């Protein structure tokens, strides 16, 4: 529902432009100003979504879906501003002052080139036909400049000459989104001091499969549910950039555990440098990956480091959930597995939870037939909760459908935020 509302707000900006005095000019002008209005509203909404407001998550299906929508809006905005730039308006419009009009025109040009560069940098992760990947810290730093460009565009749309005055409905509509976008940008810059929590590392264990980091709150604890993720940063050189990681465990007193695999530059540096006594800054929890939203029969399938949300959820099971849960943990090698003692202990203690470790080095590649054969519940009567590599999920979904055991529903997170 959230995505429908967002796209409706963007399209409505275009419709208001059509039914304004713009339509009395010419087709090129109408198309150009429709594109600019929709681009502006899209930019403002993207700024708002970047504030990560928890209260809207239920309407989008979680923060991961919000970020996917954020990316789609960015693509649409890029298309709209290209249309506005190349389809030149041609009209005798109204200008508040000639000086402001000239400044607004200059700001519009600066913003156009800036947006093209920054949006392209945001949308293209890897340079085509090369192995060069834009570093995360460069992407994050450049992304923050989009808010500055939005302010330039807000000035441009307010003071540039146009075939309607400031009392027109479309002008009021755009001004509302100008305020929303600017306020959202200011809030995102203050976010590190508003919604974060201070923690101290008290234990670090480096397993073959992941680094387990445990930390206690300094004052107010993080508010998170099992299965959610948070933004994590270490307050020491080279590790200050916030990155999203699933919370592998959270206790009643706020103590948290993260299981982080060294897959990139940041996580490799983290594995080498994090130490007991380090200060952490955490923000969260986010996401809707929680088994309590699911049906009475569930299969949990974890692939590699995708075990982290299941580790948090399994550790809090008490046996009174009214759900029969079977978990399959797939690893390339048993030595990479983490949290086995938690899963095994819960499986021995609880009648509603069963557990199987799939060691690919011994058992071969996991497929749908093996999953169905090992499962204590029928996949066709169950929800499939998945966290791991997308190719594994797609292969399992396809295989179960071919076996006539298509799950009732499949729950997973789109853990790609750039």
C-alpha positions as CSV (number, residue, x, y, z in Angstrom):
1,X,0.0,0.0,0.0
2,X,2.8,2.4,0.8
3,X,4.3,2.1,-2.7
4,X,0.9,2.7,-4.3
5,X,0.5,5.9,-2.3
6,X,4.1,7.1,-3.2
7,X,3.6,6.6,-6.9
8,X,0.1,8.2,-6.7
9,X,1.6,11.3,-5.1
10,X,4.2,11.5,-7.9
11,X,1.7,11.1,-10.7
12,X,-0.7,13.6,-9.0
13,X,2.0,16.2,-9.4
14,X,2.0,15.6,-13.1
15,X,-1.8,15.8,-13.3
16,X,-1.9,19.0,-11.4
17,X,0.6,20.5,-13.9
18,X,-1.6,19.4,-16.8
19,X,-4.7,21.0,-15.3
20,X,-2.8,24.3,-14.5
21,X,-2.4,27.2,-17.0
22,X,0.6,25.2,-18.4
23,X,-1.7,23.3,-20.7
24,X,-2.6,26.6,-22.4
25,X,1.0,27.0,-23.8
26,X,2.2,24.1,-25.9
27,X,2.8,20.3,-25.8
28,X,6.5,20.6,-25.2
29,X,6.1,22.9,-22.3
30,X,3.4,20.7,-20.7
31,X,5.6,17.6,-21.0
32,X,8.6,19.4,-19.6
33,X,6.9,20.9,-16.6
34,X,5.0,17.6,-15.9
35,X,8.4,15.8,-15.8
36,X,9.9,18.5,-13.6
37,X,6.9,18.4,-11.1
38,X,7.0,14.6,-10.8
39,X,10.8,14.6,-10.5
40,X,10.6,17.2,-7.7
41,X,7.9,15.3,-5.7
42,X,9.9,12.1,-6.2
43,X,13.0,13.8,-4.8
44,X,11.2,15.0,-1.8
45,X,9.6,11.6,-1.1
46,X,13.1,10.0,-1.5
47,X,14.5,12.4,1.1
48,X,11.6,11.5,3.4
49,X,12.1,7.8,3.0
50,X,15.9,8.3,3.8
51,X,14.9,9.3,7.3
52,X,14.0,5.7,8.0
53,X,10.8,6.5,9.9
54,X,9.8,3.3,11.8
55,X,6.1,4.1,11.7
56,X,5.8,3.7,7.9
57,X,7.5,0.3,7.7
58,X,4.3,-1.8,8.1
59,X,2.9,-0.1,5.0
60,X,5.9,-1.0,2.9
61,X,6.8,-4.4,4.3
62,X,10.0,-3.4,6.1
63,X,12.9,-1.0,5.6
64,X,14.4,-3.3,3.0
65,X,11.4,-2.7,0.8
66,X,11.5,1.0,1.5
67,X,15.1,1.1,0.2
68,X,14.1,-0.9,-2.9
69,X,11.4,1.7,-3.5
70,X,13.9,4.5,-2.8
71,X,16.1,3.1,-5.6
72,X,13.2,2.9,-8.1
73,X,12.2,6.5,-7.3
74,X,15.8,7.5,-8.0
75,X,15.7,5.9,-11.4
76,X,12.4,7.6,-12.2
77,X,13.7,11.0,-11.0
78,X,16.7,10.6,-13.3
79,X,14.4,9.9,-16.3
80,X,12.1,12.8,-15.4
81,X,14.9,15.4,-15.1
82,X,16.4,14.3,-18.4
83,X,13.1,14.8,-20.0
84,X,12.7,18.2,-18.4
85,X,16.2,19.2,-19.5
86,X,16.0,18.1,-23.1
87,X,12.4,19.0,-23.7
88,X,12.8,22.8,-23.3
89,X,9.8,24.8,-22.0
90,X,8.8,27.7,-24.3
91,X,6.5,30.3,-22.7
92,X,6.3,33.8,-21.4
93,X,6.0,33.1,-17.7
94,X,5.7,35.0,-14.5
95,X,8.8,35.8,-12.5
96,X,8.9,37.3,-9.0
97,X,12.1,39.3,-10.0
98,X,14.4,39.1,-12.9
99,X,17.3,38.7,-10.6
100,X,15.8,35.7,-8.7
101,X,14.8,34.2,-12.0
102,X,18.3,34.3,-13.3
103,X,19.7,32.8,-10.1
104,X,17.0,30.1,-10.2
105,X,17.9,29.2,-13.7
106,X,21.6,28.9,-12.7
107,X,20.7,26.8,-9.7
108,X,18.6,24.5,-11.9
109,X,21.6,23.9,-14.2
110,X,23.9,23.2,-11.4
111,X,21.4,20.8,-9.8
112,X,20.8,19.0,-13.1
113,X,24.4,18.1,-13.7
114,X,24.9,17.3,-10.0
115,X,21.9,15.0,-10.0
116,X,22.9,13.2,-13.2
117,X,26.3,12.4,-11.7
118,X,25.2,11.5,-8.2
119,X,22.1,9.5,-9.2
120,X,24.2,7.6,-11.7
121,X,26.8,6.9,-9.0
122,X,24.1,5.8,-6.7
123,X,22.4,3.5,-9.2
124,X,25.5,2.0,-10.8
125,X,27.4,-0.1,-8.3
126,X,30.0,-1.6,-10.6
127,X,31.5,0.1,-13.7
128,X,30.3,-1.8,-16.7
129,X,32.7,-4.3,-18.3
130,X,35.2,-3.8,-15.4
131,X,35.7,-5.2,-11.9
132,X,35.8,-1.7,-10.4
133,X,33.1,-1.3,-7.7
134,X,32.5,2.2,-6.2
135,X,33.6,2.0,-2.6
136,X,30.8,2.2,-0.1
137,X,32.2,5.3,1.7
138,X,32.4,7.2,-1.6
139,X,28.8,6.2,-2.4
140,X,27.6,7.2,1.1
141,X,29.4,10.5,1.1
142,X,28.2,11.5,-2.4
143,X,24.6,10.4,-1.5
144,X,24.5,13.0,1.2
145,X,25.1,15.7,-1.3
146,X,21.7,14.9,-3.0
147,X,20.0,16.8,-0.2
148,X,22.0,19.9,-1.0
149,X,21.0,19.6,-4.6
150,X,17.4,19.2,-3.6
151,X,17.6,22.6,-1.9
152,X,18.9,24.1,-5.1
153,X,16.0,22.6,-7.0
154,X,13.5,23.8,-4.5
155,X,14.8,27.4,-5.0
156,X,14.7,26.8,-8.8
157,X,11.1,25.6,-8.9
158,X,9.9,28.4,-6.6
159,X,11.5,31.4,-8.4
160,X,12.0,30.3,-12.0
161,X,9.6,31.8,-14.5
162,X,6.4,29.8,-15.1
163,X,3.0,30.1,-16.6
164,X,1.2,30.2,-13.2
165,X,1.6,32.2,-10.1
166,X,2.4,31.1,-6.5
167,X,-1.3,30.7,-5.6
168,X,-1.9,27.9,-8.2
169,X,-2.7,24.5,-6.7
170,X,0.3,22.9,-8.4
171,X,2.6,25.6,-6.8
172,X,1.1,25.0,-3.4
173,X,1.5,21.2,-3.9
174,X,5.2,21.6,-4.9
175,X,5.9,23.9,-2.0
176,X,4.5,21.4,0.5
177,X,6.9,18.8,-0.9
178,X,9.8,21.3,-0.8
179,X,9.2,21.8,2.9
180,X,9.0,18.0,3.4
181,X,12.2,17.3,1.4
182,X,14.3,20.1,3.1
183,X,13.0,19.1,6.6
184,X,13.8,15.4,5.9
185,X,17.3,16.3,4.7
186,X,18.0,18.3,7.8
187,X,16.7,15.4,9.9
188,X,18.9,12.8,8.2
189,X,22.0,15.0,9.0
190,X,20.9,15.0,12.7
191,X,20.0,11.3,12.7
192,X,23.4,10.1,14.1
193,X,22.7,12.1,17.3
194,X,18.9,11.5,17.5
195,X,18.1,7.8,17.1
196,X,21.4,6.1,17.9
197,X,22.5,4.2,21.0
198,X,25.9,4.0,22.6
199,X,27.3,0.5,23.3
200,X,30.6,-1.0,24.5
201,X,32.1,-4.2,23.2
202,X,32.7,-6.8,25.9
203,X,33.5,-9.9,23.8
204,X,34.9,-10.7,20.3
205,X,35.1,-14.3,19.0
206,X,36.5,-14.9,15.5
207,X,35.0,-18.1,14.0
208,X,35.9,-19.4,10.6
209,X,32.4,-18.4,9.4
210,X,32.0,-15.1,11.1
211,X,33.1,-12.7,13.8
212,X,30.8,-12.7,16.8
213,X,30.7,-9.2,18.5
214,X,28.8,-8.8,21.8
215,X,28.1,-5.4,23.3
216,X,26.3,-3.9,26.3
217,X,24.4,-0.6,26.3
218,X,26.0,2.4,27.9
219,X,22.7,3.9,28.9
220,X,19.5,3.5,26.8
221,X,19.3,0.1,25.1
222,X,18.5,-0.6,21.5
223,X,14.8,-1.4,20.8
224,X,14.8,-4.3,18.5
225,X,12.9,-7.6,17.9
226,X,14.5,-10.9,17.0
227,X,15.0,-11.0,13.2
228,X,15.5,-7.3,12.8
229,X,18.7,-5.5,11.7
230,X,20.4,-2.3,12.9
231,X,23.0,0.1,11.6
232,X,26.3,-0.5,13.2
233,X,29.6,1.5,13.4
234,X,32.7,1.3,15.6
235,X,34.0,4.6,16.9
236,X,37.6,4.2,15.7
237,X,39.4,5.2,12.5
238,X,38.4,3.2,9.5
239,X,35.3,1.8,11.0
240,X,33.1,4.8,11.6
241,X,30.8,4.4,8.6
242,X,27.4,2.9,9.6
243,X,26.6,-0.4,7.9
244,X,23.4,-2.5,8.2
245,X,23.8,-5.9,9.9
246,X,21.2,-8.3,11.2
247,X,21.1,-8.6,15.0
248,X,22.1,-12.2,15.8
249,X,20.8,-11.9,19.4
250,X,19.3,-9.4,21.8
251,X,18.7,-9.9,25.5
252,X,16.2,-8.3,27.8
253,X,18.8,-6.0,29.3
254,X,19.7,-4.7,25.8
255,X,22.9,-6.8,25.3
256,X,23.3,-7.4,21.6
257,X,25.3,-9.8,19.4
258,X,26.3,-9.4,15.8
259,X,27.6,-12.2,13.6
260,X,29.5,-10.5,10.7
261,X,31.2,-12.3,7.9
262,X,34.3,-10.8,6.2
263,X,32.9,-10.3,2.7
264,X,34.0,-6.7,1.8
265,X,36.6,-4.1,2.7
266,X,34.7,-2.9,5.8
267,X,33.9,-6.3,7.2
268,X,37.4,-7.5,6.7
269,X,38.8,-4.4,8.5
270,X,36.2,-4.9,11.2
271,X,37.3,-8.5,11.8
272,X,40.9,-7.4,12.1
273,X,40.4,-4.3,14.2
274,X,37.4,-4.6,16.5
275,X,38.4,-5.3,20.1
276,X,37.0,-5.6,23.6
277,X,36.4,-2.1,25.0
278,X,35.6,-0.5,21.7
279,X,32.7,2.0,21.6
280,X,29.8,1.2,19.2
281,X,27.0,3.4,17.8
282,X,23.9,1.4,16.9
283,X,20.6,2.4,15.4
284,X,17.6,0.1,15.0
285,X,15.8,-2.2,14.9
286,X,14.4,-2.2,11.4
287,X,12.7,-4.8,9.3
288,X,9.7,-7.1,9.5
289,X,11.5,-10.5,9.4
290,X,9.9,-12.1,12.4
291,X,8.3,-15.5,12.5
292,X,5.5,-14.4,14.7
293,X,3.9,-12.9,11.6
294,X,3.9,-16.3,10.0
295,X,1.6,-19.3,9.9
296,X,1.4,-22.3,12.2
297,X,3.9,-24.4,10.1
298,X,7.2,-22.9,9.1
299,X,10.4,-23.9,7.4
300,X,13.4,-21.7,8.2
301,X,16.1,-22.0,5.6
302,X,19.5,-20.2,6.3
303,X,22.3,-20.0,3.8
304,X,25.7,-19.2,5.2
305,X,25.8,-16.0,7.2
306,X,22.0,-15.7,6.5
307,X,21.7,-17.7,9.8
308,X,21.8,-14.5,11.9
309,X,18.1,-13.6,12.1
310,X,17.2,-17.3,12.8
311,X,19.8,-17.4,15.5
312,X,18.1,-14.4,17.2
313,X,14.6,-15.9,16.7
314,X,15.5,-19.4,17.8
315,X,17.2,-18.3,21.0
316,X,13.9,-16.6,22.1
317,X,11.6,-19.5,21.4
318,X,9.8,-20.8,24.4
319,X,7.6,-23.5,22.9
320,X,4.3,-21.7,23.4
321,X,4.2,-19.9,20.0
322,X,1.6,-22.2,18.5
323,X,3.9,-22.8,15.5
324,X,5.7,-25.9,14.3
325,X,9.1,-24.8,13.1
326,X,11.7,-26.8,11.2
327,X,15.0,-25.2,10.5
328,X,17.6,-26.1,7.8
329,X,21.0,-24.5,8.1
330,X,23.0,-24.8,4.9
331,X,26.8,-24.3,5.0
332,X,29.6,-25.0,2.6
333,X,31.5,-26.7,5.4
334,X,30.6,-27.5,8.9
335,X,33.5,-25.4,10.2
336,X,31.7,-22.3,8.9
337,X,28.6,-22.9,11.0
338,X,27.9,-20.6,13.9
339,X,25.3,-20.9,16.8
340,X,25.0,-24.7,16.5
341,X,24.8,-25.1,20.2
342,X,21.8,-22.7,20.4
343,X,19.9,-24.5,17.6
344,X,20.6,-28.0,19.0
345,X,19.7,-27.0,22.5
346,X,16.4,-25.6,21.5
347,X,15.6,-28.6,19.3
348,X,16.2,-30.9,22.3
349,X,14.2,-28.8,24.7
350,X,11.2,-27.7,22.5
351,X,8.7,-29.9,20.9
352,X,7.8,-27.3,18.3
353,X,11.3,-26.8,16.9
354,X,13.5,-29.2,14.9
355,X,16.9,-28.5,13.4
356,X,19.0,-30.0,10.6
357,X,22.5,-28.9,9.5
358,X,23.2,-29.4,5.8
359,X,26.9,-29.7,5.3
360,X,27.4,-29.2,1.5
361,X,30.9,-30.7,1.7
362,X,29.4,-34.0,2.9
363,X,25.8,-33.9,1.8
364,X,26.2,-32.3,-1.6
365,X,24.4,-29.3,-2.9
366,X,21.1,-28.5,-1.2
367,X,18.1,-28.7,-3.5
368,X,14.3,-28.7,-3.1
369,X,14.1,-32.5,-3.0
370,X,16.6,-32.8,-0.2
371,X,14.9,-29.9,1.7
372,X,11.5,-31.6,1.4
373,X,13.0,-35.0,2.4
374,X,14.7,-33.6,5.5
375,X,11.9,-31.4,6.6
376,X,9.7,-32.3,9.6
377,X,6.8,-30.4,8.1
378,X,5.4,-30.5,4.6
379,X,6.6,-27.6,2.6
380,X,3.3,-27.4,0.8
381,X,1.5,-26.7,4.1
382,X,4.2,-24.3,5.4
383,X,5.6,-20.8,5.2
384,X,9.2,-20.7,3.9
385,X,11.3,-18.2,5.8
386,X,14.6,-17.6,4.0
387,X,17.8,-15.7,4.5
388,X,20.8,-16.3,2.4
389,X,22.0,-16.0,-1.2
390,X,19.2,-15.1,-3.6
391,X,20.2,-17.9,-6.2
392,X,19.6,-20.5,-3.5
393,X,16.2,-19.1,-2.6
394,X,15.1,-19.0,-6.3
395,X,16.4,-22.5,-6.9
396,X,14.5,-23.9,-3.9
397,X,11.3,-22.0,-4.8
398,X,11.4,-23.3,-8.3
399,X,12.3,-26.9,-7.2
400,X,9.5,-27.0,-4.6
401,X,7.0,-25.8,-7.2
402,X,8.1,-28.5,-9.6
403,X,7.7,-31.1,-6.8
404,X,4.1,-29.9,-6.2
405,X,5.2,-28.6,-2.8
406,X,5.0,-24.9,-3.3
407,X,5.0,-23.1,0.1
408,X,2.0,-21.1,1.2
409,X,4.2,-18.0,1.2
410,X,7.9,-17.1,1.1
411,X,9.4,-14.5,3.4
412,X,12.8,-12.9,2.8
413,X,14.5,-9.6,3.0
414,X,16.0,-7.7,0.1
415,X,19.2,-6.8,1.9
416,X,20.6,-4.5,-0.7
417,X,20.7,-0.8,0.3
418,X,22.7,0.8,-2.5
